[in-house]
Amino acid sequence: MWWIFALLSAFFAALTAIFAKVGIKGVDTDLATAIRTVVILLIAWAIVIFRGGEWSVSGLTKTNWIFLILSGCATGLSWICYFKALQLGKVSQVAPIDKLSVALAIILAVVFLKETLNIKQIIGALLIISGSIVLIFA
């Protein structure tokens, strides 16, 4: 079942690139990121409230808070850079290079989370890295 959500994530990420490229034309990318963030904030809280999850906020630990805040900071910085890249480059180049984050996440998971990789994961990460290099210099 996880792969269905992963495919949906990829589909919506692809739409994000297309919609953003049109939406940022002639707009400050930081403003565009702020608008996008407000929309995401409203949708995320609507889902939490609809599912009754707002009451579990009190159960979050200090570690939960720290790492969720750090994750939010990383996400915000990623979006700011992504929108600027989209404004300056082509979606067909920016979006695939942005997905280099997949290979970087694999590497960081091995280093910091001590995850182990099989040969398929290693080959997949190397292919992503290789493809990104090709697109950068294309």
Secondary structure, 3 states (H helix, E strand, C coil): CHHHHHHHHHHHHHHHHHHHHHHCCCCCHHHHHHHHHHHHHHHHHHHHHHCCHHHHHHHCCHHHHHHHHHHHHHHHHHHHHHHHHHHHCCHHHHHHHHCHHHHHHHHHHHHHHCCCCCHHHHHHHHHHHHHHHHHHCC
